[in-house]
Amino acid sequence: MSGIDKIILQNFKAFPAEETISIEGRHLLVYGENGSGKSSIYWALYTLLQAKDKGVDKTKKYFERANEENLLNIFTPGDESHIKISFVDEKDVFYKLDVNGITIEGQSLKTDDILTGLNNNSDFISHRLLFAFYHFRNSHEIDLWTVFERDVLPFIKTDRGTGEKTLSQSYKEIIDSKPFRLLRDGKIENIKPKAFFTRAIKKFNEDLLWWINEINQEVNQFFESHFQKDNEEKIIIELKFEEPNYLSFGGIKQKRKIGTREYIHQSREIKDLIDPVIGLSLKAVKLDNTIIPITRPQSYLNEAKLTAIALSVRFSLLSDNIRVPYDGKVLVLDDLLVSLDMSNRDKVLDIILNEFARVDKYKVYIFTHDRAFFEMAKSRITYAPGQNEKDWKFHEVYASKNAQFQRKPKIYDSKDHIAKASYHLHSTHDYPAAANYLRKATEDILSKLLPSKVLKNDNGSDKEKLDSQLQSAIVFIKRFNIDPAFLERLKEFVSTLLNPLSHKSDNYESAYREEIEKIIDIVEKIRSTLSALNFVEIIPRLAEVRLQLTKNVNTIDNYRLRLKDDFYVCRSITGVAVSKCQLERELICYEVIDGAKQADVPYTVPAASNQCDDLKIFYDGVCNRSHIAIMPNYLDFYLRSQGEVQLSTLIV
């Protein structure tokens, strides 16, 4: 499998139209402002992988507009919505989640259940985990049950990690089978729990206790290795899960006020499922080795230290002793380090890159809305020893607004000039910088996707002005009968791309910003259109070709012609097209009679004639004058003088 190749979203959360996120089996670093659609990618992958465990009955609600829990884009009128992923070793096979559940598009040669394996061995961690870990009042003891319920149970299995279900599924089944009965008067009557219900609770507690013990065996070593400083008191971390704090079914606790005093007592009549309590026990080891319990960690320790403890607990679940190797498994981190200062982010980034982003560990996907952290991470990956930039994909996500204020995410390669233009437009509001990067983007696109000769002057020098580059591109595109409107549209905005924005009135800047929004769309259109076209030079300018036509059974007419333009072929998904190619007016005619070549006859085509405007026009004209039937494959009758090769064989 060796990693995810693409993630495709359509009408899902922030994405209205189909959008492809290219990963190519690498690690992924994504920057996007809040509201840009960045986290929609995180949740799309999470939703798809979790769907195998949940089943279609529990996932179809995400794709049904009438369901309040749907994840459809609110601005998209249709309900057609899906999430797809493909893998690098089967790029044409897509695993799709929609209202009908999981389906496979294409023919996979794999015999194992890829999505189940990937889900069982991957992990998702978001910023809310850290916040929930220590967001408690001083008067309350820390209870991590809600953290485990939301961010841990979906990623750990029953039967000490070998079961078919996650603990989240097991807990949900217990909730769904609570022993209540609705009476005719609308009241709820408790009934005696059945044996299977009691066994399920017992089994859940045993599984959860095993996992917590596993964490406790790993967490202190992890914390000490990565976060403990030599000059600080040592911290001992332990998760507490013991009776009477197990998951149970019994009388709920009620408040009763007698006089001015309030009492809490356990009901004998009203019973319900009582969630477990997972405590966090911390102890400080002083320099003299005395051990002092930390009864209220949220008050005793600063946020950075509490975050380090939370990360140590969570990362302990990624230990080699707990998670077995699995090809292509992912570790997805969404704004995980947002609450840390830069020095601690640097430390945690080291852990992520050196401990987890390895061939034998995980494909790591990092999502962040913090530009400074994004640049720091990208720089670390690019320049730090032991890191390889080629192992990573860097993307930036920006949300543009249309006239109805609807937001549409756009995903760029981070090195791309359009990405930099979008950053300055949306984040820094430096419009001249945005325009400058769009000019660079246009020049870069034209130079990379068009033949180099197109952007050169007759003397071989480069065309330096953007306007003349665009004009040359338009002329070239027209030679293939391709509508050049997508290029001509940009010519209207050339002055904007060169405008230094020296007059900074509010109205002027507002209009300038709107123009840049339009230019981004136009430049993207130019790139997507030209990327779909492959131009190949077949014969260079001033080279000679020969038109050979059979006049009768004894005579073959020949015309030696010199090209005035380079002759190109353009290949695309719609087929193959050849460029119009002008000819020199001076040419040589001769006949071959009964196999014997006759004398050369020089000839000059009259200036008023269009005979030399194109190879097709020249062929048609000769056929008409010689009363020869015109055939559709006119290039069959042209030969390149060098090598005597039919032109039609060169364009296949």
N, C-alpha and C positions, 0 to 999 in steps of 0.2 A: 504493500500500500504506500508506504514511505511519505505520507503527508497529503494534506488537502490541496488540490490544485485551484479550485474556484468555489466561491460562495455566491449564489445568485438569489436576489430578493426581488419579489414583485408584490406591490400593494401590501407591504408589511411594515407596520409602525411608521417610521419617518419616510419610508421609500414608496412613492406613489407608482412609479413605472419600474420596469425591470432594470436592475442594476447588477453588474458583475464586479465582485471583489477578487482580484487576481492574487494568489498566494504562491503558487508554483512549488508547493511542498516545502516552503521555507518558514522561518520564524517571521513574525509580523509586528511592526510598530506603527500605531495609528494615532495621529493627532486630529482632534476635532473639538471645536468650541461646544459648550453646552447648548443643546438644541440642534446641533448640526446633523444628527443621525448616527453618530459614532457608536453609541450604546445599542442602537438597533441591530448592528452587526453582531455584537456580543449576544444579545437576546435571541437573535435568529439562530445562531449556532447552538445555543443552550436549548432552545425549544425543539430544534430538530433532533438532537441527540437524546433528550429526555423523552421524546415521543415514543421511542421503542419500548420504554418501561410503562408509559401511561396508557398506550393503546388509543385507537381512533375515537372511542367514546369520550375520552377525556381531552383530546386535542382538537377535535373538530370545532369546538366552541371558539377557538382562536381565529377561525376563518369564516364564521357566520356573523353577518352584519347585525342580525337581530339579537345576538347574544351580547350582554353587557361586558363580558370578559374578552370580546374579540380584540385582535391585535391588528386589524386592518387600518390602512391609512385613512384618516377621517376626511380627506379631501378627494379621494378617488371614488368616482361614482359607481364603478363596477365592483363585483365581489370576487373576481378572479384573483386569487392570491396564492403564492407558494414560496417555499424556501427550498433551494437545491444546493447540493455539494457534489463535487467530483474529486477524484484522487489522481495523483500524477501518473500512476501506472495504468489507469484506465480513464483517460481524459474525456472520452466520449460517453461514459456511463455516469448518469446523474441519479442520486438518491434524493427523492422529492417528497416533501411534506406539504399537504394541502388539506382541504376539508375531508378528503377521502382517506387520510392517514398517509402512511409511508408507501411509496411505490418506486419502482426502478425504471428509468428511461435508458434504453440501450441494453446490450447483451453483456452481462458480466460473466467472467470466467471463474470468479471466486466461489468457493464452496462454503466458506464460513460467513457468519452474519457480521458484516463490517461495522454497521452502526451500533450494534449491541456491544461489540468488543471495544469500539472507540468510546462509547458512553461509560462503560464499566471502568475504564482505565484513565479517562481524562478528568480534568478538574476545572472548576470555574470559581473565581474569587473576586468579589467586588468591594468597593470602598465601604459599603454599608456594614460589612462584617466587622471592620475595625471600630466603627462608631458604636455599633451595638455591643461591642465587647466590654466597653468601660463606661457607657453612658448611664450611670446609676447615681442616684442621690446618695449623699453621705450616710443617710439614715437607713439605707437598704444594703443588704448583702448582695454581692454579685451572683446572679443566676444566669448561666449561659444556655439555658434550655432553648430560648427563642433563637439564639445564634445557631445552635446545632440543628434545630428544626428546619430553618430556612437555608443555611449555608453549608451544612455538613451532611445531614442525613441523606440528601439526594445523591451523594457521591460515595457512600459506603454500603457494602452489601451485608446481607444476613449471613448466618452460618460462618462467622469469623472471616468474612470476605469471600467465601466460596459459593454463596447462595445465588439464586436467580433473581431475587428481589433486592431492592434497596431498602434501607431502614425507613426511608420516607414512605415507600409503598406499604410497608408493614404497618407503620403508624396510621396511615390513612385507612387501611382495611379495618384496624381496630376501632377507629372513630366511626366508620360507616356501619359497624355491627354492634353499636352500643345497645344494651338491652332496655328499650323503652317501649311502651305501648300507649297509643292514643285512644282515650275513652270517648264515649259518645258525647259527653258534656264538654269536650274540648280539653279536658285535663290530661296530663301525662302521668301514667302509672309506671313505677319501676317494677321490673320483673327480675327474677333471679337470673344472674348471668349463666349462660350455658358453658359447658366444659371447654369448648373450643375457644371461647372468648377469654377465659382465664388462662388457658395455655398460651394463647397468642400474646397476652400481656407478659407472661413469665418469659416467653421466648424473646420478646423485644428487649426486656430488661437485661437478659443474659447477653444478647448481642451488643447492646449499647455499652454495657460494663466492659466487655472484651475490648471494644474499640477505644474506650477511655483509658484502659490500662495500657494499650498499645501507645497511645499518645504520651502518657506519663513516662513510658520507658525512653521516649525519644526527645521530649521537649526540652529537658534541662541541658542535654548535650548540645542540642541545636542552639539554644539561647546562649550558652557559655561560649560556643565556638564563634558565633557571629555578632553577638550584642554585648557580652560582658566585657567591661573595661577593667584593666588591672588595678586602677586606683579607686574602684568603686566597691561598695559592699556587694557581696554575692547574693543573688536572688534564687531561691528554690521555688519551683513552680509545680503545682499538683492540681489536677482536676479531681473534684470530689463527687462521687456518685455512689451512694450507699443507702440502705434502708434507714429510715422510712421514706426516703425521697425518690423511690422508684416510681415509675408509671403505675397507677393503681386505679381501681374503680371502687368508689365508696362515698360516704356522706360528705357533701360539700361544706365548706366553712361559711358560717353566717355571722353577721354582726347583729347584736341585740343591745339596745340601750335601756338601762334601768336607772331611772333618776338622771343623774348627770354623768353616770359612768357607762362606758361602752365595753361590751364583752364580745369575744369571738368564740363560737362553739361549733362543734361538728354536728351537722344535721343527721338525724336518724331516718328521716323520711325521704329527703331529696338526695338522690345519689347521681353521680356523674363521673366521667373520666377525669382523674386528677393528674395533671401533667407532672413529669419528674422535675427535680431540681438538680442542676449541675453546678456545683460550686467551684469557685476559683480560690485555692489556698496558696498564699504567698508567704514566704519567710525570708527575712534578711539575716545573713550571716555576717556578723561584725568581724573586725580585724582580729579580735581576741577569740574568735570561733564561737562566741555565744550566738544563739539562734533566737530571733525575736519574731513572733507572728505579726504579719501585716493585716490587721483586721479590716481595714477599709482601703484597699489598694487605690481606688479612684480618688481618694483624698491624699494619700501618702506619696504616690508616685506621679511624676509629670506625664503629660500626654505622650511624649516620645518613648518613654520607658514602657508605658502601658501598650502602645502600639507594637513595640518590639516583642512584648510578651504575647500579644494576640497573634502576631505573625509567626512566632515560634510554635504556638499551639497549632495554628492552621497548617503551617508548612511541615509540621511533623507527620501529617497524614500523607505527605508526598515521599516519605522515606522509602528507600529501596526495600526495607524490611516489611513494608506495608503494601506498596504498590509494585506489582510485578512488571517487568518490561513488556511493552506492547508497541509494535511498529506504528508510528504516526500519531500517537496519542498527543492530546493538546492540553496545555495549561493556559487558561484564558484569564487575564487580569484586567479588570475595568476600574480605572482611576484608583488603584489600590493605595497609592502613596500620597494622595492629595492632602492628608492631614499632617504629613511629616515635613520638617524643615529640610533644606537642601542637603545638609551633611548626612542626615539619616536616609534621605532618598538615595544618595550616592551609595551608601552602605547596602541598602536593600537591593538596589540595581545590581551591585556586584553579586549578591546571592543569587538573584534570578539568572544572570548571565552565566555565572560559573557553576552553579549547582544544578540548574534545571534546563537551561537552553543548551543541551548537549545531545549529540547523536544518539546516545544510549538512554536518554531521558525523555524530554518533551519537545514538541514544537510549541514554542511560547508565543502567545499573542498578547501584546500589551496595548491597551487603549488608554489614552490620557487627554484631558482638556487643558493641561498645563503646558504652555509652549516652551517654557524654560526647561522643564523636565524632558520634553520631547527632544529638544536640541541637545541636551546633555546626554540622553540615552543614545541618540543617533551618533554623536561624536564618540562616545565610549565604544560603541559597536564598530565604528569605522577605524579608529586609531589604536585602541587598547591592544596590548599583546594577547595573543590567544583568541582574539575575536576575528571573524571573517565577515566583512560587509556583504559578500556574495551570498551568505546564508540567510540574509534578511530581505524582507520587502518593507519599504517605508511608504506609507500612504498618509494623505491629508484629506479631511472631509470638511466641506463647506456647504452651507445651505443658502441657496439663492432664493429670492422672493419674486413671484410673478405679480401681475397687476392686481390679482385678487388676494395678495399677501399670503399666498400658499407657499410653503417652503419645500424645496426640492434639494435633497443632498446630492452633492457631486464629489466623486472620489478621484484624487489625483495621485500620481507618483510624486513623492515628496521632492525629488530632484527636478521635477518638471517646472518650467517657467510659469505655466498657468497656475500651478499650485501656489507659487510665490506671489503671483498677481492677486489671487483670491485672498491670500493671507493679508496682504496690504490693503485690499479693498474692505474686507470684513472686520479685520482685527485692529490694524493700526490706523486705518482711514487715511493712509498716505497714497492719495490717488495718482500723483505723478509717478511714484514707484510702481504702482500697479500697472499703469500705462506702459512704463518702460519695460517691465517684464513681459507684457503682452506683445510688445514689438519684438522682443527677443524670441518669444515663443513662436511668433509667425515666421521670423527669419529662420529659426531652427527647423521648423516643420517643413518649410519650402526647400531648405538645403538638404534635408535628410530624405524626403519622400519624392523629390523630383530629380531627374538626371542633372548632374552638375553643370552640363553645358547649357541648360535652360537659363541659368542665372548668370551667364557670362556675356560680356560684350563681344563684338566681332573680333576684336584684337586679343581675346582670351582673358582679359581682366574681369574681375568680379563686378557685378552690378551692386553698388553700395546703397543706393536709395531704396527704401521699402516700396515706394510707389512703382518704381521701374521693375522691381522684382515681381510684384504682383501682376503688373501688366504682361511681363514675359510669361508668367505662369498661366495667365488667362489665354494668351495666344497659343501656348503649347497645348492646353487642355482642349481648346476648340479644334485642334487638328484631329482629335479622336471623336468628334461630334458629341462631346460631353458638355452639358450645360454648365457654363462657368459662373452661374449666378452666386454660388457659395463663395467665390473669390471676389467677384465684382462688388458684393455687399460690403466687404471689408475696405475696399478702396474709398468708400464714403467716410470712413473713420480714420483714415491715415493721418489727418491733421491732429486728431485727438491723441494718437499714439506718439506723436512728436511734440505735442504741446507741453511746455514746461509748467503750465498752470500758474502763470505769473499774476493773474488777476484773481484774487481769492475772495470774491463776494460770495455770500451764502447761496444765492440763486445759481451762480456760475458753478460752484462746487457741486451743488445738487444735480445739475444737468450733466456735469462731467462724470459724476458717479454713475448715473443712469446709463451714460454712453459706455462706460467701462463694463457694466453688467451685460450690455448687448454684445460688446466685442468679445467677451469671454465665451458666450454662446457661439458666436460666429467662428472664432478660432478653433473651438472644439469641433465644430462642423467641418472645418477645413481639414483638421487632423484626421477625423474619422473617415471622411470621404477619400482623402489621398492614401490613407493607410490601407484601404481596401483595393487599391490599384497598384499593380506591379509593372513598372515601365522598364523595358529592356531594349537597348539599342541593337538593331540588327545589321544595319549598314551605315557607316559614317558618311557625313557630308563630303561631296566631291568624288566619292567612289563611283565606279561604273557598273551599270546593270545592262542586260540585253533582253529586249523583247523579241520573242521568236514565235512566228505565226505561220501555220501551214496555209499557203494560198491555193494550191491544188496538189495533185498527186506527184507533180514533178518539182514544184517550187516552194521554197520556204523563205519568207521575208524576215530579215533581221534588222533591228534598230539598236545601235549602241548609244546609251544615254548616260549622262552624268548627273548625279543627284545634287540638287541645290540645298537640300535640308538633310539632316540626319533622319534616318528611317527607323521608327520605333514600333514595337508591339506593346500593347497594354493588356495585361491579363487580370481578370477579376472573377468573382463568383458567378457573374452573369455571362461570361464568355471571354472571347479574345477579340480585340480591335487593333487595327493598324493605323498609323498616323498618316494624314495627308502629307504628301512629299512633293515639293516643286522640283522641276527638272530644268537643266540648262537648255537654252534654246538651240545651241549648236549641237548637232548630233551626226552620226554616221549611219547610212543605210546600205545594205547589200543583200543580194539574193544568193541562195544556195539552190542550184539547179541540178537535179539528178546527182546530188551529193557533192558537187563541185562549187566551191565558193567563187562568187563573181567579184567584180571590182567594187571598192568602197566608193560611196557617193555622199559627199558632205551635204548637209542640209541645215538651214536655219529656219526655225519656226517663226512666223511673223509676230511682231510685238503685240499686235492687236488681238491675236488669238489666245484663247485660254487653254490651248492644247497641252501646255507644260505645267498646268496648275497642280496636277496630281497624276500618279501612275494609273489610276483607274480611268481618268479622263483621257489620257494619252492612248490607252488600250482601246477604249470605246471608239475614239476618233479614227484610229487606224483600221479597226474592224469595219466601221461604216464605209470608209473610202474604198476598202478592198473587197467589200461585199462578203465579209467573213462573219459567221454567226457569233454574237457576243455571248460569252459564257460567264456565269456568276463567279467562278473561281479564277478571276483574272490573274492572280499571283502565280498560278500554275504555269503561265506563259512567260514569266520574268525569271531570268537567271542572274545570279551574282557573278560578275565576270571573274572574280577571284575564286577559282575552284569550280566554276560552272555548276552551281547549286541552285535548284529551284527555290524561289523566295517562299513559296507556300510551305516548304519543309522546314524553314527556319522559324516559323511563327507558331508551330504546334506546341 
